[in-house]
Amino acid sequence: MRIRPFILSAILAATAASPGWADGAPAIATIKPLHIIARYPIGGNDTGYDYLQVDVPKRHLFVAHATRVEVLNADNGAKLGEIGGMRGAHGIEIIPSLGKGYTSDGLDRAVTVFDRDTFRILGRIRYMGVKPDAIRFDPETSHLFVVNGGETGDVTVIDPVTDAIIGTVQLGGQKLEQIGFDGRGRAFVNDEGTSVIHVFDTHTLKPLSTWPLAPCEEPTGLAVDLAHHRAFAACGNERLAVVDTNNGNLVTTVPIGRDPDGAFFDPATQRLITSNREGTLSVLREVTPDRYETLQTLKTEPGARTLTFDEQTGRIFLPVARAAPAAAGGGRPAILPETFAVLAVGP
């Protein structure tokens, strides 16, 4: 099923003209409900998966898949290629101005560099911290930041022009997760192990503060509203923490689904969305910077825990795989081979 193109300028014009616009938030009538519109089968016997990323102008969808990154056509799911040779592929980042992309390879303690157009591997950056995971480019510093989720509790900083490691931020975290930036020289990193947000200076690479998130526990997904100075931490105990990035104060908490691992904020619609391992998508609206309401809880599939957003179409992509029956004694059930896929969700 095809959907009409999602044009940001049109949405902005429509919402700004709406009589329901207040405090920068669009009227609910202008925000269409989401539903599953396609399933892109990938398959394979490599059952691990994590993040994914859209190269919007190229219409490429990069999907981390254990030992490789699958490259799909974002509009129809057709496989275009793959980037292989890594162990434990986690995060993916694209830097269009340099024509390059990057993956974090958790078991190799490395970052793979690839050509954005041909998917050819250009090199590998080694000797990262333990379990490189989330990876994000910061436009304000033009540096690439790699969050190491293992016991080193640090962030590796890379110059993407030279692909050289230029520094390490020692945060002392117990289980670092996703990273976000405020565009003013500060970065925020969720710490799932201690339920805090670490703050550091992106220029000096020095820690600045630690912000507690209680009653939220085990934060993973992270998003930032730059205009209103808010950070959103998606927590494992079915709460979303809203933090004032000017002072670290906890503004409020909002109910979401259980065990999220992805979050994004769309400034065009003021929507805040988390993807939850239980098999739901929590769709919230920022009414004001201090007040939030639930618009929708969309049933997806169990295990659809991470997400990426396509600004051109308004689609959200979620990787998913079917699991075997739970084993006796507890623990997460094994993932079934040949069931890996990507769900496309949209208005």
C-alpha positions in Angstrom: 0.0 0.0 0.0 1.4 3.4 -1.0 0.9 6.6 0.9 1.1 10.1 -0.3 4.3 12.0 0.3 4.6 13.6 3.7 5.7 17.2 3.0 7.0 19.0 6.1 6.3 22.4 4.8 2.7 21.6 4.1 2.2 20.1 7.5 3.8 23.2 9.1 1.6 25.5 7.1 -1.6 23.6 7.9 -0.9 23.3 11.6 0.1 27.0 12.0 -3.2 28.0 10.4 -5.2 25.7 12.6 -7.3 27.4 15.3 -6.2 24.6 17.6 -2.5 25.7 17.5 -1.4 26.8 21.0 2.0 27.2 22.5 3.6 25.9 19.4 1.7 22.6 19.4 -0.4 21.6 16.4 -4.1 20.7 16.8 -4.8 17.1 17.3 -7.0 17.1 14.1 -3.9 17.7 12.0 -2.0 14.7 13.4 -3.2 11.5 11.6 -3.3 8.2 13.4 -0.5 5.7 12.6 -0.9 2.2 11.4 1.2 -0.6 10.0 1.4 -0.1 6.2 4.0 -2.7 5.1 6.3 -5.5 6.3 9.7 -5.8 4.6 10.9 -9.4 5.0 14.7 -9.9 5.4 15.1 -13.4 6.8 18.4 -15.0 7.5 19.8 -17.2 10.2 21.7 -14.4 12.0 19.1 -13.5 14.6 20.6 -10.5 16.4 19.4 -7.0 15.5 19.4 -3.5 16.9 19.3 0.0 15.4 18.3 1.1 11.9 18.7 4.4 9.9 17.2 6.1 6.9 19.3 7.9 4.3 16.4 10.2 3.3 17.7 11.7 0.0 19.0 8.4 -1.3 15.9 6.4 -0.1 18.1 3.8 1.6 17.2 2.0 4.8 20.1 0.6 6.7 19.3 -2.2 9.2 21.7 -3.7 11.7 21.6 -7.5 11.5 24.1 -9.3 13.7 27.2 -9.8 11.3 26.1 -7.2 8.7 24.0 -4.3 7.8 21.1 -4.9 5.3 20.4 -2.1 2.9 16.8 -1.8 1.7 14.8 0.5 -0.6 13.0 2.6 2.0 9.9 2.9 -0.1 9.3 -0.8 -1.1 11.6 -2.9 1.0 13.6 -4.3 -1.9 17.1 -5.4 -0.9 19.8 -3.2 -2.4 22.9 -4.7 -0.8 24.6 -5.3 2.5 27.7 -4.3 4.4 29.3 -7.3 6.1 32.3 -8.5 8.0 31.4 -7.1 11.5 30.4 -8.9 14.7 27.5 -7.5 16.7 26.3 -4.6 14.5 24.5 -2.1 16.6 24.3 1.6 15.6 24.3 3.2 12.1 25.0 6.8 11.2 25.1 8.5 7.8 27.0 11.8 7.1 25.8 13.0 3.6 28.3 15.8 3.4 31.2 13.3 3.5 29.5 10.6 1.5 30.2 8.1 4.3 28.3 5.9 6.7 29.3 4.3 10.0 28.3 1.2 12.0 29.2 0.4 15.6 30.4 -3.2 15.9 29.9 -4.2 19.5 31.8 -7.5 19.7 34.7 -6.2 17.5 35.1 -3.0 19.6 35.3 -1.2 16.3 33.5 1.2 13.9 33.1 0.2 10.3 33.3 3.0 7.7 31.5 2.6 4.4 30.7 4.4 1.2 27.2 5.9 1.3 26.5 5.2 -2.4 28.2 1.9 -3.1 28.1 0.4 0.4 31.8 -0.6 0.0 33.8 -0.8 3.2 36.3 2.0 3.4 38.0 1.0 6.7 37.6 0.0 10.3 38.3 2.2 13.3 39.4 -0.1 16.2 40.3 0.0 19.9 37.0 1.6 21.0 35.6 1.1 24.5 33.7 -2.1 25.4 30.6 -2.7 23.3 30.3 0.3 21.0 26.6 0.8 20.6 24.7 4.0 19.9 26.5 6.2 17.3 25.5 9.8 16.4 26.9 12.7 14.4 26.8 16.1 16.1 26.5 18.9 13.5 27.6 21.6 16.0 31.0 20.1 16.4 31.2 18.0 13.2 32.3 15.0 15.3 31.0 11.5 15.6 30.2 10.2 19.1 30.1 6.5 19.9 28.6 5.3 23.1 30.3 2.3 24.6 27.7 0.3 26.5 30.0 -2.1 28.3 32.0 -1.7 31.5 34.2 1.1 30.3 31.3 3.5 30.7 32.7 6.0 28.2 32.1 7.7 24.8 34.6 7.6 21.9 34.9 10.7 19.8 35.9 10.4 16.1 36.8 13.0 13.5 34.9 11.8 10.4 37.1 13.7 8.0 40.1 11.7 9.0 38.3 8.8 10.7 40.7 9.1 13.6 39.8 8.8 17.3 40.4 12.2 18.8 39.2 11.7 22.4 37.3 9.8 25.0 34.7 11.0 27.4 34.9 9.2 30.8 31.4 9.1 32.2 31.7 6.2 34.6 28.4 4.8 33.5 27.2 1.3 34.2 25.2 0.7 31.1 25.3 3.6 28.7 22.6 3.8 26.1 21.5 6.5 23.6 23.0 9.9 23.1 21.5 13.3 22.1 22.7 16.9 21.6 21.4 20.3 22.4 23.1 22.1 19.5 24.8 24.4 22.1 27.8 22.3 23.0 26.3 19.7 25.3 25.5 16.0 24.9 23.2 13.8 26.9 23.6 10.0 27.5 21.1 7.7 29.2 22.6 5.3 31.8 20.3 2.3 32.0 22.3 0.9 35.0 22.0 3.9 37.3 18.8 5.6 35.9 20.5 8.9 35.2 21.4 11.2 32.3 25.0 12.0 32.0 25.8 15.5 30.6 29.2 16.4 29.0 30.7 19.3 27.0 31.1 18.3 23.3 34.1 20.6 22.9 36.2 20.0 25.9 34.9 16.4 26.3 34.6 16.9 30.0 31.6 15.6 32.1 29.4 18.4 33.4 26.6 16.9 35.4 24.5 13.8 36.2 20.7 14.2 36.3 18.6 11.6 38.2 15.5 10.3 36.5 13.6 8.7 39.5 10.9 7.5 39.5 11.9 6.4 35.9 14.1 3.3 35.9 16.4 1.9 33.2 16.4 4.6 30.6 17.3 3.6 27.1 15.7 5.6 24.2 16.6 9.3 24.1 15.2 12.3 22.2 15.7 16.0 22.4 13.3 19.0 21.7 15.9 21.6 20.8 13.4 24.5 20.6 11.9 24.0 24.0 15.0 22.6 25.8 13.6 19.3 26.7 15.2 15.8 26.8 13.0 12.7 26.8 14.2 9.5 28.3 12.2 6.3 27.6 12.4 4.1 30.7 11.9 0.4 31.2 9.3 0.8 33.9 6.7 2.2 31.5 7.5 5.8 32.1 8.9 8.6 29.9 11.0 11.2 31.8 10.8 14.8 30.6 13.9 16.8 31.7 14.6 20.5 31.4 18.0 20.7 29.6 18.7 24.1 31.0 18.9 22.9 34.6 18.4 19.1 34.7 15.1 19.4 36.6 12.6 16.5 36.0 9.5 18.3 34.5 7.1 15.4 34.5 6.8 11.7 33.7 4.3 10.2 31.2 3.0 6.6 30.8 4.4 4.6 27.8 4.7 1.0 26.9 6.9 -1.6 28.6 10.6 -2.0 27.9 11.3 0.7 25.2 14.6 1.0 23.4 13.8 3.8 20.9 12.5 7.3 21.0 12.2 10.3 18.7 10.7 13.7 18.7 9.2 15.3 15.6 9.3 19.1 15.8 6.9 19.4 12.8 4.0 17.7 14.6 5.3 18.0 18.2 4.9 14.2 18.4 7.0 12.1 20.7 7.1 8.4 19.9 8.7 5.4 21.7 9.0 1.8 20.4 8.4 -0.8 23.1 9.7 -4.4 23.3 6.2 -5.5 24.4 5.0 -4.8 20.9 3.5 -1.3 21.0 4.3 2.1 19.8 3.5 4.9 22.2 2.5 8.2 20.4 2.5 11.3 22.6 2.0 15.0 21.9 3.8 17.9 23.5 0.9 20.2 24.3 3.3 22.6 26.0 6.9 22.0 27.1 5.5 21.1 30.5 2.4 19.1 29.5 2.1 15.9 27.4 -0.8 13.7 26.4 -1.2 10.3 24.8 -2.5 10.3 21.2 -2.3 6.6 20.4 -1.0 3.3 21.5 -0.4 1.3 18.3 0.0 -2.5 18.5 3.1 -3.6 16.5 4.8 -6.9 17.2 6.8 -8.2 20.3 10.4 -7.3 19.9 9.9 -4.1 17.8 11.9 -2.1 20.3 14.0 0.3 18.2 12.9 2.8 15.5 14.0 5.4 12.9 12.0 8.2 11.3 11.8 9.0 7.6 11.2 12.8 7.3 10.2 12.6 3.7 7.3 10.2 4.0 6.5 10.4 7.7 7.1 6.7 8.0 8.6 5.0 11.1 10.6 1.8 10.6 10.9 -0.9 13.3 13.0 -4.1 13.1 11.3 -7.2 14.4 11.7 -11.0 14.6 9.5 -13.7 15.9 10.6 -15.5 19.0 10.3 -19.2 20.1 8.2 -20.1 23.1 9.8 -19.0 26.4 12.3 -21.5 27.9 11.7 -23.0 31.3 13.5 -21.1 34.0 13.0 -17.7 32.4 15.2 -15.5 30.3 14.4 -14.0 26.9 13.2 -16.6 24.3 15.4 -17.4 21.3 14.7 -15.6 18.0 13.5 -17.9 15.2 15.6 -18.0 12.1 14.2 -16.6 8.8 11.7 -14.3 10.6 13.7 -11.1 10.7 11.8 -8.2 9.0 11.1 -4.4 9.2 7.7 -3.0 9.9 6.8 0.3 8.1 4.4 2.4 10.1 2.8 5.6 8.8 -0.3 7.9 8.7 
